[in-house]
């Protein structure tokens, strides 16, 4: 990001430039009362749903099937030489 030094400008030009910057900020940014800014400040209301919960809510519990999967043994850790 670049910095702009306004000190060399005459006072009337500096005031005019700052007014223009303020105009751009109010025009292109959300206001303090906008719903987007309020939602951003409030933060997330709840954690996102898990994938299984989402599938059940979309397709229902009757659309799936239960699988009898055998539990697999835990993986053996790798032997690392020092």
C-alpha positions in Angstrom: 0.0 0.0 0.0 1.3 3.4 -0.9 1.2 6.4 1.3 0.3 9.9 0.1 2.0 12.9 1.8 -0.4 15.8 1.9 1.9 18.2 3.6 3.3 19.8 0.4 -0.3 20.6 -0.8 -1.8 24.0 -0.1 -4.5 23.9 2.6 -7.5 24.3 0.3 -6.3 21.5 -2.0 -5.6 19.3 1.1 -9.2 19.9 2.4 -10.7 19.3 -1.0 -8.8 16.0 -1.4 -9.8 14.8 2.1 -13.4 15.7 1.4 -13.2 13.6 -1.8 -11.7 10.7 0.0 -14.5 10.9 2.6 -17.1 11.0 -0.2 -15.6 7.8 -1.8 -15.5 6.0 1.5 -19.2 6.7 2.2 -20.2 5.9 -1.4 -18.4 2.6 -1.7 -18.4 1.1 1.8 -21.2 -0.2 3.8 -22.7 2.2 6.3 -22.7 1.6 10.1 -26.3 0.5 10.0 -26.1 -1.8 7.0 -27.1 -5.5 7.6 -23.8 -6.7 6.2 -21.8 -4.7 8.7 -24.0 -5.7 11.6 -23.7 -9.4 10.7 -19.9 -9.0 10.4 -19.7 -7.5 13.9 -22.0 -10.1 15.4 -19.9 -12.9 14.1 -21.1 -16.4 13.3 -24.3 -17.3 15.1 -23.8 -21.1 15.1 -21.2 -23.5 13.8 -21.9 -24.8 10.2 -23.9 -28.0 10.0 -22.0 -31.3 9.7 -22.3 -33.0 6.3 -24.3 -35.9 7.7 -26.8 -33.5 9.3 -27.1 -31.6 6.0 -27.8 -34.8 4.1 -30.5 -35.9 6.5 -32.1 -32.5 6.4 -32.1 -32.6 2.5 -33.0 -36.2 1.9 -34.5 -37.4 5.1 -33.6 -40.3 7.3 -35.6 -42.8 5.2 -33.5 -42.1 2.0 -30.3 -43.6 3.4 -29.2 -47.0 4.7 -27.2 -48.2 7.6 -24.0 -50.0 6.7 -22.5 -52.6 9.0 -18.8 -51.8 8.5 -16.2 -53.7 10.5 -13.9 -51.6 12.6 -10.4 -51.6 11.1 -7.3 -51.9 13.3 -5.4 -48.7 14.0 -2.5 -47.9 11.7 0.9 -48.8 12.9 3.1 -45.7 13.4 6.1 -45.4 11.1 9.5 -46.3 12.6 11.8 -43.4 12.1 15.5 -43.9 12.5 17.4 -41.2 14.5 
